[in-house]
């Protein structure tokens, strides 16, 4: 996946407010008196500590600590809202259906029933009419825009609006009237790559342990009780050193997701997300083995050069 970021759109998401439709994300809900208890034993973060209006980011793993997907969990007070990359939705659905037996936890499908608009930029809250939204990531409140009810959710780069699918077009029109600019997925992806945030299905898959991708701080709680895959995650954190790390690559030219990264003849990784940045030129994310430390020069694809850098890009 090679992306470009047109400068006008890029300016919108870095200086004002841009938005795009992300309704295709997988969306579920859990209700019942044991919903939190159940999910606490299945994901990496502390679900039981959530209170209404808060949320967290987490991963769900194989018993060997490899990622099956990542998700956002929101506590509304009456249910837990879950959303994940569409590619991971079936695994999340299967996990809940398989392991929730015996718990008072009911699963509800919301992917087609709910729309999701992502607002990106410093003016996102104002454009969403959500000035009262707390600053903490994953905090959320119910708002109404021109008669359209929605849940405003704080993200790392702005605000998401979750609504009934039938009202998504109305929210879009409201945002355009508020001078928000509709941007492409490529533009939003470029900002994500610049910030060094990996995406499941592109940079992450079922071979990756969270620590390798730098996700421990965001997604893993080391003081909660047991969960699936905990032993591997804890052992690597307290005793081990990952053989590979998520790094940035400054590329000498256009490359593509999946291109091999080499030191000499040795393959040390492959490109994940790739973007042509208005600020940094061609850049990429990749899980790179320790043989290619930060500052080293590597070969990519058919022989183009790249420099390994720390994330985020600067």
Backbone as a ProteinNet text record, in pm:
[ID]
protein_1_A
[PRIMARY]
XXXXXXXXXXXXXXXXXXXXXXXXXXXXXXXXXXXXXXXXXXXXXXXXXXXXXXXXXXXXXXXXXXXXXXXXXXXXXXXXXXXXXXXXXXXXXXXXXXXXXXXXXXXXXXXXXXXXXXXXXXXXXXXXXXXXXXXXXXXXXXXXXXXXXXXXXXXXXXXXXXXXXXXXXXXXXXXXXXXXXXXXXXXXXXXXXXXXXXXXXXXXXXXXXXXXXXXXXXXXXXXXXXXXXXXXXXXXXXXXXXXXXXXXXXXXXXXXXXXXXXXXXXXXXXXXXXXXXXXXXXXXXXXXXXXXXXXXXXXXXXXXXXXXXXXXXX
[TERTIARY]
85.4	0	88.5	89.3	165.4	68.4	97.5	3.5	71.7	-8.2	40.4	-50.9	1.2	-76.3	-78.3	-185.2	-193.2	-178.5	-92.8	-68.6	-193.2	-298.3	-415.7	-483.7	-497	-557	-467.2	-338.1	-245	-253.2	-263.5	-276.5	-403.6	-510.9	-637.2	-621.9	-555.2	-547.3	-437.2	-350.4	-245.2	-268.2	-350.4	-369.2	-513.2	-608.9	-750.4	-829.2	-912	-988.9	-1021.2	-976.9	-1018.5	-1097.5	-1173.9	-1248.6	-1263.4	-1286.6	-1311.1	-1403.7	-1468.5	-1564	-1489.5	-1497.2	-1435.8	-1540.8	-1659.4	-1769.2	-1742.5	-1643.7	-1615.5	-1546.8	-1500.5	-1437.1	-1534.8	-1479.3	-1562.2	-1610.3	-1740.5	-1797.8	-1888.5	-1868.4	-1947.3	-1983.7	-2075.9	-2107.5	-2125.1	-2089.2	-2108.3	-2195.4	-2298.7	-2382.1	-2384.2	-2439.5	-2449.6	-2362.3	-2401.2	-2331.9	-2189.5	-2152.2	-2015.9	-1933.3	-1981.6	-1911.3	-1768.3	-1750.6	-1615.4	-1528.6	-1584	-1507.1	-1459.3	-1546.9	-1509.6	-1397.8	-1416.5	-1318.6	-1185	-1188.5	-1065.7	-971.7	-1027.7	-946	-907.7	-948.6	-922.4	-831.3	-820.9	-743.2	-632.3	-540	-417.5	-430.7	-534.3	-545.4	-649.7	-657.2	-739.6	-881	-969.7	-1107	-1187.5	-1159.9	-1239.1	-1218.6	-1112.3	-1088.6	-1165.8	-1228.3	-1300.1	-1425.3	-1460.4	-1585.5	-1660.3	-1791.3	-1866.1	-1803	-1789.2	-1727.3	-1578.7	-1521.6	-1379.3	-1363.9	-1240.3	-1212.8	-1065.2	-1027.3	-885.4	-860	-732.6	-685.2	-624.7	-645.9	-598.3	-573.4	-509.5	-489.5	-551.2	-590.1	-627.2	-532.8	-491.1	-374.6	-404.1	-312.1	-310.6	-252.5	-266.7	-204.4	-52.5	10.4	154.5	189.5	91.2	118.7	124.3	84.6	85.5	-48.9	-44.9	-163.7	-262.1	-386.1	-495.9	-566.9	-543.8	-603.5	-587.5	-623.8	-628.7	-766.6	-802.6	-937.2	-942.8	-1047.6	-1081.1	-1203.1	-1197.6	-1305.6	-1358.1	-1488	-1551.6	-1659	-1657.2	-1757	-1864.9	-1986.2	-2095.3	-2179.9	-2155.4	-2238	-2340.8	-2389.6	-2487.4	-2429.9	-2319.5	-2257.9	-2112	-2037.3	-1902	-1904.4	-1860.8	-1851.5	-1710.8	-1700.8	-1572.5	-1560.6	-1445.6	-1423.6	-1281.7	-1266.1	-1140.6	-1125.8	-1006	-986.6	-1078.3	-1133.2	-1226.8	-1161.7	-1031	-961.9	-956	-967.7	-960.4	-1098.4	-1203.6	-1337.7	-1380.8	-1358.7	-1405.4	-1335.7	-1205.1	-1133.2	-1184	-1215.4	-1270.6	-1407.8	-1490.8	-1624.4	-1614.4	-1525.3	-1510.5	-1461	-1365.2	-1312.7	-1423.5	-1503.3	-1609.3	-1712.9	-1755.3	-1855.9	-1804.9	-1678.8	-1623.5	-1601.8	-1547.4	-1501.7	-1597.7	-1704.3	-1798	-1904.1	-1900.7	-1995.6	-1978.8	-2088.9	-2084.7	-2080.5	-2060.1	-2061	-2194	-2234	-2348.8	-2297.5	-2276.1	-2219.9	-2283.8	-2353.5	-2423.4	-2356	-2335.8	-2266.4	-2366.3	-2340.2	-2428.8	-2345.6	-2392.8	-2324.9	-2361.2	-2261.7	-2287.6	-2219.3	-2147.6	-2068.8	-2155.5	-2262.6	-2348.4	-2447.2	-2475.9	-2575	-2520.8	-2386.9	-2325.7	-2235.5	-2239.9	-2147.6	-2037.3	-1920.8	-1807.6	-1735.4	-1734.9	-1659.8	-1543.3	-1423.4	-1303.4	-1265.4	-1260.3	-1217.3	-1073.3	-988	-845.5	-800.7	-729.3	-674.9	-705.9	-637.9	-654.5	-793.3	-869.1	-1003.5	-1112.6	-1075.4	-1171.9	-1286.3	-1255.4	-1359.7	-1457.6	-1405.7	-1492.8	-1582.9	-1527.5	-1607.4	-1715.8	-1684.7	-1780.7	-1881.7	-1864	-1950.7	-1931.6	-1807.5	-1777.5	-1672.8	-1689	-1591.5	-1583.9	-1690	-1690.6	-1627	-1582.8	-1521.9	-1388.7	-1368.3	-1241	-1123.9	-1005.9	-888.2	-827.7	-857.7	-796.8	-840.2	-744.2	-777.1	-877.9	-972.9	-1080.5	-1193.6	-1183.2	-1299.5	-1408.7	-1534.7	-1643.8	-1769.3	-1847.6	-1973.2	-2076	-2202.6	-2309.9	-2341.2	-2345.5	-2374.3	-2486.8	-2531.2	-2630.1	-2589.5	-2577.8	-2539.8	-2655.1	-2714.8	-2827.8	-2933	-2961.2	-3062.8	-3016	-2888.4	-2834.4	-2757.6	-2806	-2732.1	-2607.6	-2500.8	-2375.2	-2294.8	-2203.6	-2108.4	-1975.7	-1927.3	-1798.9	-1690.8	-1585.6	-1480.2	-1346.8	-1273.1	-1142.5	-1041.4	-968.5	-861.5	-727.8	-621.3	-488.6	-468.4	-552.7	-535.2	-661.1	-765.2	-887.4	-1006.6	-1116.2	-1241.7	-1308.8	-1358.4	-1442.5	-1588.2	-1675.5	-1818.9	-1883.4	-1945.4	-2013.3	-2163.4	-2231.8	-2374.3	-2447.1	-2579.1	-2657.4	-2619.6	-2606.8	-2560.5	-2645.6	-2774.2	-2863.7	-2843.1	-2770.6	-2750	-2610.1	-2529.2	-2391.1	-2386.2	-2469.5	-2469.5	-2505.9	-2599.6	-2636.2	-2521.4	-2445.8	-2328.5	-2223.2	-2203.5	-2106.3	-2142.7	-2269.8	-2312.5	-2290.8	-2315.2	-2294.8	-2148.1	-2058.9	-1915.8	-1870.5	-1921.8	-1886.1	-1932.5	-2049.7	-2098.2	-2013.1	-1947.3	-1858.1	-1716.5	-1701.4	-1574	-1469.4	-1511	-1419.9	-1402.5	-1285	-1252.4	-1250.7	-1324.2	-1322.1	-1189.3	-1117.8	-984.7	-985	-882.1	-869.8	-810.7	-833.9	-770.3	-619.1	-567	-422.1	-363.7	-432.7	-384.2	-381.9	-490.4	-494.9	-388.8	-367.2	-265.1	-125.6	-102.1	28.3	58.7	-39.5	-18.8	6.8	-65.9	-44	99	148.6	285.1	385.7	366.3	456	461.2	348	341.2	392.2	420.7	478.1	380	252.8	150.3	119.9	145.3	123.4	-24.4	-59	-197.5	-206.5	-302.4	-319	-367.7	-306.8	-338.7	-242.8	-164.2	-62.5	75.5	89.5	216.4	219.3	103.2	90.5	9.2	46.1	-31.6	-13.2	-50.4	-48.5	89.1	194.4	331.4	392.7	318.5	375.2	331.8	428.3	403	396.4	303.5	286.1	415.2	506	628.1	712.5	713.9	790.5	742.7	613.8	554.8	548.8	610.6	610.4	475.3	392.1	254.9	235.3	338.9	320	259.4	311.7	265.6	119.5	78.1	-59.3	-158.7	-115.2	-212.7	-204.3	-98.5	-77.3	-73.4	-149.2	-144.6	-71.9	33.7	113.9	75.4	-29.6	-72	-208.7	-273.6	-404.2	-386.7	-498.4	-494.8	-461.5	-479.5	-439.7	-527.6	-468.8	-541.8	-472.1	-536.2	-480.9	-352.3	-243.4	-115.3	-29.1	-75.8	-3.1	136.8	151.7	281.4	392.2	366.5	468.1	494.6	389	403.7	482.7	450.1	519.4	664.3	687	824.6	914.2	864.4	944.5	969.9	871.4	884.2	985.5	980.2	1062.9	1200.5	1211.7	1336	1402.7	1330.3	1385	1403.8	1462.5	1478.9	1423.6	1329.9	1273.8	1382.5	1367.1	1460.5	1436	1318.8	1288.7	1205.9	1208.2	1138.8	1071.9	961.9	900.2	987.6	1028.2	1113.8	1054.3	1107.5	1077.5	1187.6	1153	1251.7	1234.2	1343	1344.7	1394.9	1306.7	1334.8	1392.4	1477.7	1536.6	1441.2	1333	1234.4	1112.4	1023.7	898.8	925	854.2	859.2	717.4	700.8	566.7	563.6	447.2	425	464.3	540.4	583.9	724.9	782.8	921.3	1015	1109.3	1205.6	1303.9	1344.8	1448.2	1569	1687	1804.8	1925	2009.2	2144.4	2237.3	2302.8	2377.1	2279.1	2304.5	2214.5	2111	2120.5	2031.8	1903	1789.8	1660.7	1634.2	1612.1	1590.6	1450	1364	1227.3	1162.1	1040.7	971.2	887.6	864.6	791.6	645.6	596.2	454.2	391.5	341.4	280.5	385.7	350.4	438	361.3	428	361.9	460.5	407.6	486.4	444	529.7	497.4	536.8	448.5	480.1	598.1	623.4	731.6	860	847.3	964.5	997.1	919.3	941.1	885.5	943.2	896.9	941.8	846.2	874.6	794.4	834.5	764.5	781.3	694.3	708	748.3	829	869.6	915.7	887.3	945.1	1081.9	1185.6	1323.8	1400.6	1477.5	1559	1672.6	1726.7	1829.9	1956.3	1975.5	2095	2097.8	1983.7	1976.3	1931.8	2023.4	1985.9	1954.1	1896.2	1869	1998.2	1989.6	2105.1	2170.7	2138.1	2200.7	2131.9	2202.4	2149.1	2117.8	2001	1957.4	1916	1900.4	1850.6	1704.7	1626.3	1482.9	1444.7	1366.1	1315.3	1425.7	1430.2	1526.6	1661.7	1682.9	1814.2	1816	1700.9	1697	1750	1810.3	1863	1757	1773.1	1685.4	1762.9	1727.6	1789.1	1689	1735.1	1651.9	1648	1529.7	1516	1419.7	1430	1335.8	1201	1097.7	963.4	921.9	839.6	785.3	889.2	856.5	946.7	959.5	1079.2	1104.2	1209.5
-119.1	0	123.4	195.4	318	434.5	534.5	644.5	777.4	876.3	1012.8	1104.8	1218.2	1313.4	1448.5	1480.8	1611.9	1722.7	1821.8	1927.7	1995.7	2030	2094.6	2005.3	1877.3	1785.7	1769	1762.1	1746.2	1866	1985.3	2105.5	2100.4	2045.1	2037.8	1953.8	1838.1	1748.4	1786.7	1877.1	1920	2060.4	2141.3	2279.3	2314	2237.7	2270.8	2144.3	2099.1	1976.5	1913	1791	1709	1591.4	1525.7	1408.7	1306.9	1182.5	1075.4	972.7	896.1	793.9	664.1	615.6	488.7	389.3	398.1	312.1	164.9	134.7	-5.1	-78.8	-7	-74.9	-173.3	-282.1	-380.7	-329.4	-342.5	-286.2	-389.4	-407.8	-500.4	-431.6	-492.4	-445.7	-567.8	-550.4	-653.3	-596.8	-670	-632.7	-747.7	-721.5	-825.3	-795.9	-852.1	-824.7	-873.5	-971.2	-1025.2	-981.3	-882.1	-842.7	-797.6	-714	-667.2	-780.6	-861.3	-973.1	-1065.3	-1095.3	-1181.7	-1120	-993.6	-931.1	-910.1	-891.8	-875.4	-994.3	-1112.1	-1231.6	-1262.5	-1177.1	-1204.5	-1102.8	-981.7	-877.7	-826.9	-751.2	-714.1	-596.5	-516.1	-397.6	-418.4	-321.6	-335	-284.1	-375.2	-340.2	-311.3	-385.7	-370.3	-235.2	-164.7	-32.5	77.9	46	148.1	192.3	317.5	372.6	436.1	458.6	517.4	647.3	656.5	774.1	758.9	642.7	618	497	471.6	357.6	325.7	227.5	190.6	122.8	111.1	39	-91.2	-200.6	-330.5	-421.3	-533.6	-638	-766.9	-854.1	-989.7	-1085.9	-1189.3	-1267.1	-1416.3	-1487.5	-1632.3	-1672.1	-1798.5	-1842.2	-1821.4	-1809.5	-1786.3	-1638	-1550.5	-1407.7	-1335.4	-1398.9	-1334.3	-1264.6	-1153.9	-1070	-1128.1	-1144.1	-1176.8	-1050.4	-941	-813.6	-713.6	-589	-486.3	-423.1	-353.8	-298.3	-182	-99.7	5.7	-40.8	-18.2	-59.2	64.6	89.8	206.4	159.9	217	186.3	294.3	256.8	354.1	355.4	261.3	247.8	137.7	114.2	7.9	-102.9	-73.7	-174.5	-136.6	-233.4	-209.8	-206.6	-94.9	-82.8	-121.6	-205.8	-253.6	-218.6	-167.2	-156	-194.6	-253.9	-314.1	-301.2	-329.6	-334.6	-442.4	-415.6	-511.2	-648.4	-650.4	-776.9	-862.1	-799.8	-872.8	-900.8	-852.6	-862.8	-1006.8	-1092.9	-1230.9	-1300.7	-1277.7	-1339.2	-1286.2	-1156.6	-1101	-1160.9	-1167.8	-1226.7	-1371.6	-1449.4	-1590.5	-1607	-1522.9	-1531.2	-1508.4	-1405.9	-1374.8	-1486.9	-1533.6	-1638.7	-1767.6	-1797.8	-1925.1	-1924.7	-1812.6	-1813.5	-1745.5	-1684.8	-1618.3	-1712.9	-1838.8	-1937	-1947.6	-1938.1	-1942.7	-1806.1	-1701.1	-1564	-1497.9	-1402.8	-1318.9	-1208.7	-1244.8	-1152.3	-1181.5	-1083.6	-1100.3	-1016.1	-1077.6	-1014.1	-958.5	-836.7	-770.3	-718.9	-743.9	-694.8	-548.4	-467.3	-325.1	-271.2	-356	-306.1	-236.2	-299.6	-241.1	-142.2	-156.9	-70.9	66	79.4	203.1	267.4	400.3	475.9	535.2	562.2	617.8	718.8	843.8	949.2	990.1	993.2	1033.5	1175.3	1262.8	1400.8	1411.2	1470.7	1477.4	1622.3	1665.5	1800.2	1875.9	1988.5	2062.3	2123.7	2138.7	2196.7	2090.1	1964.6	1855.1	1866.7	1893.7	1900.9	2014.6	2126.8	2239.7	2206.6	2143.1	2106.9	2006.2	1920	1818.6	1872.1	1994.8	2047.5	1975.4	1934.8	1852.7	1920.4	2050.6	2124.4	2072.5	2007.6	1955.9	1817.9	1761.7	1629.3	1634.3	1550	1549.5	1521.9	1566.6	1556.5	1417.4	1333.8	1201.3	1114.8	1047	959	853.3	823.8	725.9	777	897.8	953	979.5	974.1	987.8	1040.9	1115.7	1172.3	1162.9	1167.6	1170	1315.1	1347.1	1482.5	1477.9	1594.9	1604.7	1717.2	1686	1784.6	1802	1918.4	1945.5	1835.9	1792.1	1690.6	1548.4	1529.2	1394.1	1351.9	1250.7	1204.6	1125.6	1143.5	1073.7	1062.6	967.8	956.7	1014.1	1119	1179.9	1112.1	1064.6	985.2	1052.2	1080.9	1145.1	1043.9	1082.7	999.4	1069.6	1005.2	1065	1182.3	1192.5	1299.9	1383.5	1359.8	1436.7	1375.5	1358	1309.1	1215	1102.1	1014.3	1038.8	1029.9	1039.8	907.8	842.8	715.1	740.9	695.6	726.3	608.8	618.3	521.5	533.4	420.4	421	510	516.1	595.3	744.8	786.1	929.2	975.9	886.4	921.9	1035	1028.2	1132.7	1268.2	1270	1395.2	1455.3	1370.8	1420.2	1473.8	1403.6	1450	1589	1609.5	1741.2	1848.2	1813.8	1907.8	1946.4	1851.2	1879.5	1969.6	1945.1	2030.3	2173.6	2189.1	2324.8	2390.8	2309.4	2362.9	2386.1	2380.1	2405.9	2298.2	2180.6	2067.1	2019.4	1967	1925.8	1773.4	1717.2	1572.7	1533.1	1440	1401.6	1254.5	1215.8	1077.8	989.8	860.5	764	774.7	802.2	813.5	924.5	1037.4	1148.8	1112.7	1052.2	1011.1	906	814.7	711.9	772.8	876.1	941.7	997	1061.9	1114.7	1001.7	891	776.8	724.4	712	662.7	760.3	889.1	988.9	976	945.5	933.4	799.5	707.6	579.5	483	491.6	404.8	290.6	167	53.2	21	-41.3	-78.7	-230	-289.4	-433.4	-466.6	-571.2	-609.9	-552.6	-452	-393.4	-406.9	-355.1	-360.4	-474.4	-518.1	-618.3	-736.3	-856.3	-975.7	-1076.7	-1200.8	-1301	-1361.5	-1294.4	-1332.3	-1234.1	-1128	-1016.1	-1021	-1003.5	-984.5	-833.4	-784.7	-639.2	-562	-615	-540.6	-515.8	-608.4	-588.9	-465.4	-437.7	-324.3	-198	-200.4	-82.4	-50.5	-153.3	-131	-151.2	-188.6	-216.3	-98.8	19.9	136.9	168.6	152.5	187.2	75.6	-49.4	-158.2	-261.9	-260.9	-371.6	-320.8	-387.4	-361.5	-476.8	-446.8	-550.4	-573.3	-508	-525.1	-592.3	-621.4	-686.5	-838.2	-907.1	-1052.2	-1119.6	-1249.9	-1330.1	-1302.4	-1314.4	-1306.3	-1396.4	-1427.1	-1515.6	-1454.9	-1531	-1485.6	-1410.1	-1394	-1312.1	-1364.2	-1494.5	-1550.1	-1507	-1517.1	-1477.1	-1327.4	-1248.2	-1102.7	-1058.8	-1115.7	-1078.4	-1125.1	-1244.9	-1296.6	-1211.9	-1172.9	-1089.1	-953.1	-898.5	-765.9	-765.3	-866.1	-865.5	-930.2	-1021.3	-1098.5	-1094.2	-1063.6	-1080.4	-952	-966.6	-855.9	-900.9	-826.2	-865.6	-874.2	-969.4	-983.2	-880	-815	-712.3	-602.6	-486.2	-368.5	-295	-227.2	-140.8	-17.6	7.8	121.9	200.8	321.7	400.8	384.3	397.4	393.7	517.6	590.2	700.5	641.8	637.1	569.3	665.5	612.2	696.9	718.7	641.2	656.9	571.4	565.8	492	344.9	288.8	146.6	101.7	-27	-80.7	-172	-179.7	-273	-413.5	-481.7	-617.6	-625.8	-512.6	-515.3	-560.9	-647	-695.6	-585.6	-590.5	-502.3	-589.9	-551.6	-637.6	-560.7	-634.9	-590.5	-686.1	-637.2	-728.4	-824.3	-955.2	-1055.9	-1103.9	-1058.1	-1105.8	-1024.1	-1090.9	-1024.2	-996.4	-868.7	-830.1	-777.7	-779.3	-734.1	-711.9	-659.9	-620.7	-498	-418.5	-294	-321.2	-242.3	-240.3	-121.3	-25.5	93.7	180	230.6	317.4	444.5	558.9	686	782.6	868.2	980.9	1103.2	1145.8	1252.6	1388.1	1486.4	1622.8	1677.5	1622.1	1669.8	1589.2	1456.7	1369.6	1292.8	1310.7	1230.7	1090	993.4	855.5	795.6	743.2	684.8	556.2	475.7	348.7	304.7	213.2	142.3	-1.4	-59.2	-198.1	-256.9	-383	-458.8	-506.5	-453.9	-474	-551.8	-650.7	-727.7	-642.5	-687.9	-611.8	-591.7	-672.3	-658	-525.8	-456.5	-326.2	-221.5	-172.1	-76.4	60.9	145.2	283	348.8	419.2	486.6	409.5	282	201.2	221.8	188.3	195.3	54.5	37.8	-93.5	-82.9	-199.4	-204.6	-247.2	-189	-217.9	-257.9	-362.3	-402.5	-439.2	-371.2	-402.7	-336.6	-277.7	-222.9	-77.6	-16.5	120.9	126.9	238.8	257.3	316.2	287.6	347.9	358.4	459.4	476.3	435.7	358.8	315.8	426	467.5	578.2	541	615.8	601.7	659.5	615.9	669.4	754.9	858	901	969.7	989.1	1061.9	1206.6	1259.4	1396.4	1460.2
0	0	0	-108.1	-119.5	-115.7	-33.1	-17.2	-42.9	-78.4	-93.6	-14.3	22	102.4	31.6	-39.7	-105.4	-2.4	-27.3	71.3	127	46	107.2	211.2	182.7	278.3	400.8	377.7	488.2	581.5	524.5	606.8	690.1	633.7	707.9	833.5	823.4	939.3	1037.5	998.5	1091.3	1147.1	1078.3	1120.5	1153.8	1103.4	1124.3	1155.2	1062.6	1082.5	948.9	931.9	820.1	874	788.8	835.3	723.7	762.2	666.4	728.7	643.9	686.1	712.8	836.4	872.7	923.3	863.5	906.6	879.6	794.3	763.1	878.1	979.1	1091.4	1156.1	1209.3	1275.9	1410.2	1438.3	1560.5	1627.8	1757.6	1838.2	1969.2	2042.5	2177.8	2267.6	2394.2	2495.9	2607.2	2643.2	2757	2856	2974.9	3076.6	3196.6	3309.6	3435.2	3440.9	3355.4	3357.6	3237.4	3161.6	3039.6	3067.9	3169.4	3201.3	3253.5	3341.7	3397.4	3285.7	3192.3	3080.7	2998	2955.5	2867.2	2937.6	3069.4	3147.2	3128.8	3115.2	3099.7	2956.8	2862.1	2721.2	2654.3	2706.7	2640.3	2731.2	2673.5	2742.8	2838.1	2824.6	2909.3	3019.2	3110.3	3230.7	3204.2	3168.2	3136.6	3263.4	3369.8	3491.9	3558.7	3525.9	3584.6	3513.2	3399.9	3324.4	3398.1	3379.3	3430.9	3314.5	3327.9	3217	3166.8	3035.1	2975.1	2950.3	2985.6	2961.2	2870.4	2828.8	2742.8	2742.7	2662.8	2653.3	2520.2	2488.6	2371.2	2420.7	2350.2	2395.9	2275.9	2303.2	2203.1	2254.4	2164.6	2204.1	2132.2	2204.8	2168.2	2158.7	2095	2102.7	2238.3	2279.2	2404.7	2406.8	2291	2283.9	2276.5	2299.1	2306.6	2174.3	2064.1	1932.6	1909.5	1838.4	1822.5	1720.5	1763.4	1672.5	1624.9	1695.2	1657.9	1769.6	1742.9	1846.3	1842.6	1949.1	1955.6	2052.3	2034.4	2128.8	2207.4	2338.5	2427.7	2498.3	2487	2548.9	2646.4	2766.2	2868.3	2864.2	2823.9	2817	2943.5	3034.1	3152.4	3137.8	3017	2991.5	2903.7	2834	2749.5	2723.9	2675.9	2629.1	2477	2419.8	2275	2231.7	2130.9	2080.7	1933.5	1893.9	1749.9	1715.7	1597.9	1556.7	1406.3	1357	1212.8	1154.2	1036.5	976.6	958.1	928.6	906.1	1032.5	1150	1276.5	1336.1	1270.6	1329.6	1352.1	1256.1	1270.9	1386.2	1402.9	1515.1	1648.4	1655.6	1778.6	1806.9	1704.8	1718.9	1765.6	1702.5	1738.4	1881.2	1921.2	2058	2159.5	2137.7	2233.7	2237.5	2121.2	2116.8	2182.2	2161.2	2211.5	2361.2	2413.7	2552.4	2650.5	2600.7	2691.8	2747.4	2706.4	2758.6	2910.5	2981.4	3127.5	3192.4	3113.7	3164.5	3128.9	3210.7	3177.1	3085.5	2959.4	2860.9	2726.3	2671.5	2544.8	2437	2320.8	2209.3	2109.5	2062.4	1966.8	1849	1727.1	1607.7	1583.5	1550.8	1527.4	1400.6	1326.8	1213.8	1111.1	1067.8	965.3	1023.4	1152.2	1216.2	1254.7	1263.3	1314.2	1210.1	1202.8	1120.3	1206.9	1147.3	1221	1133.5	1176.4	1109	1197.2	1139.1	1213.3	1176.9	1278.6	1261.5	1310.1	1229.1	1258.6	1252.5	1356	1355.6	1482.7	1507.1	1632.4	1650.8	1543.4	1554.3	1548.4	1569.3	1556	1656	1781.9	1883.7	1853.4	1809.3	1776.8	1659.1	1556.4	1439.6	1475.1	1573.6	1616.3	1716.3	1760.4	1864.9	1996	2021.3	2138.9	2226.3	2249.5	2330.7	2474.3	2521.3	2657.9	2670.4	2559.7	2562.6	2637.2	2739.9	2812.1	2718.9	2759.4	2673.6	2670.5	2769.7	2776.6	2658.9	2595.5	2484.3	2528.9	2443.5	2463.6	2551.8	2606.3	2676.9	2574.6	2619	2523.4	2591.7	2515	2562.1	2450	2487.1	2387.8	2354.6	2225.8	2180.9	2077.5	2033.5	1927	1834.1	1705.6	1605.1	1507.7	1508.8	1419.1	1426.7	1547.3	1567.6	1547.8	1516.6	1495.4	1621	1693.6	1811.8	1771.2	1846.7	1818.2	1946.9	1947.6	2058.1	2011	2077.3	2045.6	2127.9	2062.1	2125.7	2099.5	2205.5	2190.7	2136.4	2031.8	1977.6	1996.5	1954.1	1968.3	1873.8	1769	1670.7	1650.2	1728.8	1709.2	1779.8	1707.4	1763.9	1664	1711.1	1630.3	1666.8	1567.4	1588.8	1550.7	1649.2	1629.2	1630.3	1526.5	1514.5	1451	1444.5	1369.7	1222	1155.2	1016.6	927.1	952.8	869.3	885.4	988.8	1013.8	974.3	919	885	782.3	679.3	575.6	635.1	730	794.6	873.2	942.3	1015.9	919.3	808.2	709.4	659.8	628.5	580.8	687.5	812.5	923.7	935.5	918.4	927.1	812.7	694.3	581.4	604.6	665.9	696.5	804.7	886.4	990.3	937.8	804.9	736.6	758.8	803.3	804	659.6	628.7	492	485.3	391.5	374.1	309.1	371.2	324.9	285.5	213.8	168.4	277.4	263.1	352.5	344.4	223	205.2	291.2	300.1	380.7	528.7	576.8	716.7	746.6	652.7	672	677.8	599.2	601.5	740.1	802.2	936.9	1035.6	1022	1111.6	1099.1	977	957	1017.1	993.9	1052.5	1204.4	1266.3	1411.6	1462.3	1370.4	1408.5	1470.8	1433.6	1491.3	1396.1	1436.3	1346.4	1332	1220.7	1191.8	1174.7	1244.9	1232.3	1091.3	1033.5	897.4	795.8	836.1	748.5	813.5	933.8	1006.4	1108.3	1151.9	1256.9	1206.7	1255.9	1223.1	1335.4	1309.6	1415.2	1440.2	1389.4	1425.8	1525	1559.8	1636.1	1781.9	1872.5	2014.7	2040.3	2124.2	2140.2	2165	2246.3	2277	2152.7	2058.9	1936.2	1861.2	1869.8	1797.8	1882.2	2000.1	2086.2	2146.1	2168.1	2213.7	2363.7	2435.8	2578.4	2653.8	2631	2707.4	2678.6	2554.6	2516.6	2544.9	2530	2521.6	2631.7	2713.7	2806.4	2950.3	3036.2	3179.8	3246.1	3321.6	3385.7	3531.4	3578.4	3717.9	3729.7	3617.6	3621.5	3636.6	3646.4	3657.7	3526	3522.9	3407.7	3285.8	3167.7	3041.6	2941.3	2834	2732.3	2674.8	2677.6	2623.7	2722.2	2846.9	2943.7	2973.1	2982.3	3023.2	2928.6	2798.6	2700.6	2706	2714	2716.9	2839.8	2956.3	3079.9	3079.1	3030.7	3028.9	2940.4	2824.2	2735.2	2796.9	2866.2	2926.6	3041.1	3128.6	3248.9	3229.4	3134.3	3125	2988.7	2887.5	2754	2676.7	2558.8	2465.9	2331.6	2275.8	2145.8	2039.1	1949	1838.4	1729.8	1735.3	1636.5	1701.5	1637.5	1690	1574.5	1604.3	1504.8	1486.1	1363.3	1330.7	1215.2	1200.7	1082.7	980.9	853.9	746.2	660.3	641.4	545.2	413.2	314.9	189.2	86.2	-1.9	-105.8	-222.1	-227.1	-333.6	-306.4	-403.7	-387	-361.3	-265	-233	-201.6	-170.3	-150.4	-29	32.5	142.1	97.8	184.1	153.7	98.9	55.7	7	118.4	84	182.5	221.8	349.3	401.9	432.9	382.5	394.4	447.3	519	552.4	480	377.3	291	224.4	240.3	184.3	285.1	408.7	514	518.3	513.5	526.4	673.9	707.4	847.3	872.2	770.5	787	652.6	655.7	533.7	563.3	459.9	478.3	513.7	609.8	639.2	568.3	644.9	585.7	515.8	399.3	320.8	286.4	295.8	265	202.1	115.2	65.6	144.4	235	328.1	271.8	294.6	254.2	333.3	451.6	538.3	522.5	504.9	514.9	387.9	281.3	161	180.3	112.2	123.8	257.1	332.4	463.3	478.1	576	598.3	741.9	782.9	909.4	879.7	967.9	949	1081.4	1101	1212.4	1167.8	1233.1	1190	1296.9	1253.9	1347.5	1404	1517.4	1588.3	1506.3	1402.6	1319.5	1243.9	1239.2	1171.7	1272.7	1357.5	1461.8	1403.9	1489.3	1449.9	1402	1289.8	1231.9	1120.4	1106.1	1002.3	867.8	762.3	626.6	579	521.6	474.2	328.2	264.2	127.1	129	39.9	35	-106.7	-119.4	-249.7	-346	-459.6	-564.5	-544.2	-426	-397.8	-356	-340.9	-292.1	-149.5	-113.3	21	112.4	242.7	344.1	472.3	553.1	683.4	791.2	889.7	1000.7	1105	1147.2	1241.5	1353.9	1463.7	1574.5	1532.5	1601.5	1580.6	1698.8	1677.3	1548.7	1462.3	1334.6	1246.5	1293.3	1283.5	1327.5	1238.4
[MASK]
++++++++++++++++++++++++++++++++++++++++++++++++++++++++++++++++++++++++++++++++++++++++++++++++++++++++++++++++++++++++++++++++++++++++++++++++++++++++++++++++++++++++++++++++++++++++++++++++++++++++++++++++++++++++++++++++++++++++++++++++++++++++++++++++++++++++++++++++++++++++++++++++++++++++++++++++++++++++++

